[in-house]
Amino acid sequence: MTRNWVLVLFVAMFALYCGVGLYLAVDVHLYFGDALSRVQSAQSVLFSRSPHLAAIGFVFTPLTAIVQLPLTALTPWIPQMTTDAVSAVIMSSAFMAGSVIQVSGVARDRGLDPVVATLATACYALNPMIVLYGANGMSEAPYLFCLAWAARRLIRWVDTDDVHELAVAGIALALSYLTRYDGGAAALASTIGVAWVSFFRADRTKRVSRTFLDAVLVAAPSGVAFIAWAFTGWLITGNAFAQFSSEYGNAAIIEQSGGSGSNGAGEALRFSMTELAILAPLLPLLAVLVLVVRARHRRLYAVLVPLAMIGAVLAFQVYTYARGSTFGFLRFYMTVILLAALVSLLAVPARRQSPYRRQGPRTTLVAHWTGGPIRRYVFSGTIAVMVMLVSLPTTAFGMTSPKYAPQEFALSSVVWPRPDSVSQRHLDERRIVRSFSTERTLARYLDSLDLPDGSVLTDTVYGFAVVVQSRRPKQFVIPSDSDFVEVLNDPKAAGVQYMLAVPASGRGLSDALNQRYPTLYENGAQIAVRVLDVRNQGADLPDWRVYRVTGSRSG
């Protein structure tokens, strides 16, 4: 495949994912909360009352929001970049298309038959979960790209011992950590895997030094990313690990939401295994087959590296869910789709040596297929494609399950509209699809009032969806503003005209307005009068009350 064809593939995949994403965001107005939240973070950096880079926040990793900043900067000319989360759609589409390029790159590096390479790549690219998360602006797309990039480079390093591959893999793993915290598990496992390979294939006289240097090349970028991000968070907020200790962090969200849904380690393990079976049902059988065949030919290293790297990510998710430290969302397991693609491609005999810039002293010459029994090549290629092909219907079917795909099953009402249905399931699906539509209506109402800057006080626990869908974000006073606490303590003196209140229950307990004025939602806390009740049409979202500020209250 020439570079022109690689570009064509990227453009085609980007167009597919972006087209689906624009339909969902601009026409259906279907948003995933985390994607909308990242857009609001990028918006705050550029267009809040006090624009500054720290407004991007330190609870979640920054890469997803940072990448969107150039697109968010176009908001004055293209308001839909933020109000319809188009910046997120473009971001995830580009990264997911990039992950497809990396997967196809593994096939290109090994010189696989074009039919096998095309079919395996297509099965990955068209997997329903890949299409959805390439389109919806979530962090899964950049995360999969970084892991695919790192895996491809590590596979090449195993064959060529090219130090450049280790350096690039290290950078990719560091970026994966800055995309999602479980990228740290991938970096740690990759470092151990590289150290293992280096130790057992190095000369005895230089074994320790070579192992150490190779491990440092892979681990150093992630170590720098970890320290820099933690130190920056501590320097600005006084909290190095806000994700775990902040009232806005994941642990607090789980506690406020009534738990992760995990009822004991045994049930959690069964649930996780079911999630993995939905996404890649034949992977365990293929992995065992590949390991046995490669062990016979002493060619295990190339498949052990991606198995260790992505396996660590999956093991981390299974473990944290069993402990009740995270939710059992299907998307948290979707790295297994990438792993299945990589193992499938590695199951097919290579037809050429992997490319390299400079071969190292421990180069492994691949015993590539040179025209032996054609049946063996056809058989392995067929098995590889079938493993990927079978996952398409199982994933599509699994995504319709409210239990195993709580964030995705509502898409059924988008793909197969049933406007006359009155079944409870269909009504639940439509309610999920309408999530954040109430916040959109509230944002338009506030925009219509033509208020001056700093007139509406709100926290972004839930209020992010109002702020991001407003065309006048400077009218809001939000926690990232430098004077937020001062304004919160005396809204009247600061010129605040309205306060947005949510119930002081669930995640609403962490809302700064509720913490400062515990009875605000019920009665205005003696500083405001209710002017509007807004019943929420979305799922698992609070009813809003808009209060007009009337005075100040001491204490």
N, C-alpha and C positions, 0 to 999 in steps of 0.2 A: 504494500500500500504506500503510494507516494505521499509527499507532504500535501499536495493538492487534495488528495482523497481524504486525508486526515482533516483538513480544513472543511471539506464538504460534509464529512460526518459530524464534526462539531456544530456547524451551522444548522444542519438538519435536526440534530437532537435539541439544540438550543431553541430552534423555532417550534418544535413540538412541545417542549416543556413550557416555554414562554406563552405559547398560544393557549394551552390548557390553563395556565396560571392567570392570564389576563381574563379569560372567560369566567373563572371562579371569582376573581377579585373584583372586576369591573362590572360584570353582568349579574352574577349570582350574589355577589357581596358575601362570599363565604371566606372567613378568615380563621386562622389558627392563632390562638392568643399569644403564644411566644413570638411568632413572626410579627404580629402587630406591635408587640411590646418593643422589639428591636428597632422597628421603624420609628417609634416614638422616641427611643433613646437617641437615634441619629438626628431626629428633628430637633431635640432639645439642645444638641451640640451646636446647631446652626441658627435656630429660629426661636429659641425661648427668650424670656425677658433678660436673662443673663447668659448668653451663649459662651460656653467654654467646653474644652475637651473632656473634662472630668464628668460632665453631665451624662456621659455615656453609661455611667454606673459601674459598680464593682461587684455586684452580686453574681452576675453571669459573665462568662468570658467575652472579650470585646470584639473578636475578629468579624463576626457576622454583622455587627452594627457599623464598624469602621469601614468595611468594604462598601457599605451603602452610602457613605457620606458624599462622594461625588455625584451620585444620582439624586440624593436628597437635596443637594445644592440647587438642583433644577426646579425645585418646588415653586418658586415665584412665577415661573413660566409654564410649568406643568404641575398643577396642584395635585393631580392624581398620584404623583410619585409618593406622597405621604397619605393623602386622604383615602386612596384605594390601595395603598401598600404596593404600588407598582415597583418601587425600588427593591423591595424584598423579592418579588417575582423574578425580576431580571437577575438579581444576585444568585438565587438558588438555581435558576435555569442554566446560567453560565457554569456554575460549579458542578452541577449534575452532568451536564454535557462533557465537562472536563473529566469526570470520573469514567464516563463511557470511553473517552479517548485513552485513558490509562489502562482500562481493561483490554481494549482492543490492542493497545501497545504491547501487552504481555504476549498476545498472539503474534504480533508483528516481530517482536524480538526473537521469538522461537521459530519463525518461518513456517507457521502452521498453514495447512491447506486453506485457501480462501473461503471455501464453503464452510468448513468447521469454524473458522475464526468469525465469519460473518454471522452464522447462526447463533453461536455462543454469545457473541457481543449483543446481538439483537434481543436474545432472551433476557439478558441483564438490563439492557436499556429500556425494554418495553414491559418489564415487570411492573404491575400496577402500583406497588409501593414506591418504586423508583420514579415512575411518572408523577405520582401525586406529590412526593417530597422534592422532586425537581421543580414543581410548579408552585408550591404553596409558601415559599419564602422562609422555611424553617432552616435550622442549623444543620439538619441531617445532610443536606447537599454538600456544603463545604467540608463537613466532617468525612463523608465518604470519599470525596475527592482527595483529601489529604492522606487518608489511609490507603487508597488505591495507588496514589503516587509513591508513597513510602514502600508499599509492598512490591511494586514493580521494580523499584531501584534495588531493593534488597535481594530480589530474585536474580537480577542481573549481577549483583556483587558476588553472590554465591558462585556463579559460573565464571566470572572474569577476574575477581579479586581487584577490581578497579576501585581505588580509594575515592574517586569522584562520586561513585554511586552511594557510598556510605555518607558522604557529606550532604548530598541532596536528600537522602532518606532522613537524616537527622533534622534537616530544615522542615521537611514535610511533617514529621512527627511533632515538632515544636508548634507548627501552625495548627495541627490537630488538637493540641492541648489548648491553644488560644481560641479554638472553636467550641470544644466541649471538654469538661474536666476529665471525663473518662479517657481522653487522649493520653493522660498520664499513664494509664495502665498499658496502653499500646506502646508507649515509649519505653517503659520499664521492661516489658516482655521482649521487645525488639533488642534492647541492649543485652539482655541475658542470652537471647538467641544468637546474636552476633558474637558475643564472647565465647559461647559454647563452640560455634563453628570455627572461630579463629584458633581456639585453644587446641582442638583436636586435629587440625590440618596444618598447623604451623610446625616449623623445625623445632626440635627439642631445645636447641641452644637459644632460640629467640622467642619461645612460646609465651612467656609471661609478658614481655614487653609488647609484642605484637597484639596479643589479646587485649591488653590495657589500652593501647592506642586505638584499636578498632572500636572498642566499647565507648571510649571517650568521644570519638567522632560522631557516633550515633546519639549518645546521651547528652552531650554538651548543649546543643541548641534547646532541647526541652528543659534542661536544668536552668539555663539562662531565662527562658520564658517563664518558668515557674517562679523563680526568685524575683524577676522584674515585676511580674504582675502582682505578686503578694506584697512586695515592698511598696509599689505604687499605691495599692489599696490601703496599706497601713499608713503611708505618709499623708494621704488625703483624707481618709475617713477614720483612721485610728484602728482599723480592723483589717488584718491581713487576709482573712478567709471569710469574707462576708457571706459566701454561698452557704456556709455551714453554721455561722453564728448570728447572722443578721436576722432581724424580724421579717425581712423581705426574702430571706434565703429559702433554699429547698426544704431544710428541716422544719422551719417554721410553717411553710406552706402545707407540708404533710400533716403536721400537728393541727393546724387550723382547719384543715379539710376533713378531719376525722380519721386520719390514717391512710396508709397506702393501698389498702385493700388486701394486703397479705395476711392470711390467717394461719400462721405456723409455717415452719420451714418445709415440711413435707408437701403441703398444698401449694406453697409458693414454687417449689421445684417442679411439681407436675404442671403448674400453670406456665412456667418458663419453657419447659420442654414442648408444651403444646404450641406456644408462640413460635418456637424455632421450627417445629414440624410444619406449621402453616407456611413459613417463608422458604424453607429448603428441606423438603421431606426426605430426599434421597441423599443428602450430603453425608450423613454418617456412613452409609454403605460405600459410597464413592471414596471417602477419605480412607477407610480401612483398606479398600482395594488398592488405591494409589500407594499407600504406605507399605503394603506388603510387596508390591511389584518393585517399588523403588528401593526397598531394603535389600531385595535379592540382587539388585544391580549396584548397590552402595551409592545411591543417588538421592538420599533422604533430605539433604540440607535445603534444597530449593523449595520443597513443600513444607518443611518444618518451620521455616521463618514466617510465612504468612499465617500458618496455623497457630503459631505461638502469639503473634501480634494481635490478630483479630479474635482468636480464642480467648485472650486475656480480657479484651473488651467485653465479650459475651459473658465470661465468667464473673467479671465485676458486676455486670447488670443482674445476673442471676443471684449473686451473693447479696447485693444491696437490696434487691426486692425481697429476698427471703428475710432480711433483717428489718424490713419495713422502712428503709431509708430512701426509697424511690417508688414511683408508680409503675404499674405493670402495663405500660403502653406498648403497643405493637412496634412502634417506631424505634423504641430503645433496643430492639433485637434485630433491626434490619441490616446491621453489618454482616449478618450471616449470608445475605444475598451476595454481597461482594466476595465473601469467603468461598461460597459455592462456585462463583464464576472463576476465581483464581485456581481452585483445586481442579475444576473441570478442564481448564486450559493446560494445567500441568499434568493432567492424565494422558494427554496426547503427546507422543514422541516428538521432540524438537527436530526440525529439518535443517537447522543451521545454528552456528554459534551465536550467543548473545552479543550485541554490539558493545563496543567499549571505546573509551578514549585512550586509556593506557592500561594494558594488562598488568596485573600484579604477579608476584612470584608464586602465588598459590592458585593460579588459574586452573579451573577444572574444565578440561576439554569434554564437551558434551558428546556422548555417543549418540549422535542424531541419526534419525531414520534416513537411510540412503537407498531406498528401493528394495528392501527386503519383502517378506510376505505382505502383500497389499491388504490381506484380510485383517492382519493385526492392526494396521493403521486405521482401517475403516471401522473396525470394532471399537477401538478406543475413542475415535472421534464420535461415533454414534452414541456411546455411553455418555460422553461429555455433554453432548447436545441434549440428550434425553433428560439428564439430571437437571439442566437448566429449564428445559421445556415443561417438565412436569410441575415445576414450581409456579408457573403462570396461573393455571386454574386453581391450584390450592391456595395461593395467595389471594386471588380475586374472591374466592369463596370465603376465606377466613376474614377478609376485610368487611364482610357483611355481618359479622358477629358482634353484638353489643358487648358481650363479655370479654372477648379477646381483642377486639378492635374498637374500643369506646370512642376513639377520636376519628375513626374513619368510616364506621358503618353508616353514618348519616348520608354519605355520598350516594347511597342507593337511591335516595329521593331526587338526586340531581341527575344521575345517569338514567334512571327509569322513573320519570315523574308520574305520580298517581294522584292527580288533583282531587279526585272524587273519593279517595280512600279516607275512612274514618277509623282505621285500626289504630290501636294505641302505639304500636311500633312506628307506624308512619308519622303519627303526630309527634312522637319523640324525635324522629329524624328531622322533621321540619323545624322543630324548636332548636335543634343544634345548628341547623343551617342558618337560622335567624340570629345566631349569636353575634353580638355587637351591633345589631341593627338598631337597637334601642339607643345605644350610645351614639350612633351616627345621627339619629333624629335629635337627640339632645344637643349634640354639637352644632347642628344646623340651627336649632332654636337659639342658642346662645350667640351664634354668628349674626343672626337676624337682629339682635338687640343693638348691634354696633357699639359695643362697650369699649372704653379705653383700655390701655394695657394694664394688667394687674388687677382686673376687676373680679375675677372668678378664682376662688380658692378651692383647691382639690388636691387630694393625694393621688398618686399614680398606681396604687394597689389595684384598683379597678378603673380609676380615672384615666389611665393611659389611653383607653379606647375612645374616650371623649376628646382628649387633647389631640391625638393623632388624626382624627377625622375632622377636625376643625380647620378652616382656612385662615383662622386668626389665632395661632397658638400663643401669641404674646399676651392675649387677654387672660391667660391662666397663670396663677402662682402655684408652682409645683415644687416638690422636695429638692430638686436639683438646683433651684434658685438660691443664690447666696443669702438672701434675706428671708427665706421661707419661715424660719422659726420666729423671727421678729414679727412678720406679718401674721402668723398663726396666733401669736399671743395677743395681738390687738388688731384684728382685721379692719375695724372701722377707721382707726387712725391711719392705716396704710392705704386706704382708699378702696378696699374690697367692697363690692356691692352684692356679690352672690357667693354662697358656699354650696358645694355639691356633697350631699351626705348619703352614706350607705348604712345599712343595719350594722350594729356593733355585735356581729356574730360571725363565726367562721373566719374567713380571711379579713373580714371587716374589722376584726379586733385589732389588727395591725395598722389600720388606717390612722394617720396622724391626727386627723380632725376628731375622730372618735376618742383617741387617747387624750387629747387636750380638752375636749368637750364631750364627756361620756353620754350626755342626754341630747346631743345635737339632733340626731335622727328622729327622736321621739317628740321633742318639743322646742327645738331651737336653742336650748341651753341658755335662755334669757338674753341672747345676743342677736337673734334673728327670727324672722317669721316665715312660715312656709308659704311659698307661692306656687309650687308645682309638684305634683306627684307623678312619677313616671314608672309605670309597671313594665318590668323587663320581659321582652318577648323571647329572649335567648335562654339557653340551658345553663344552669348552674351559675347564673349571674344575678346580682342583687337588684331589687327595685330602688330607684333613685328618688331623692327628694331635693328640690332646689329651694334654698332658703335665701331671703333677702336680709342682709345685715342691717340691723337697726341701732346697735349701740355696742358699748364695751362692757366687759365684766372683769372685775378685779379678781386676783387669786388664780 
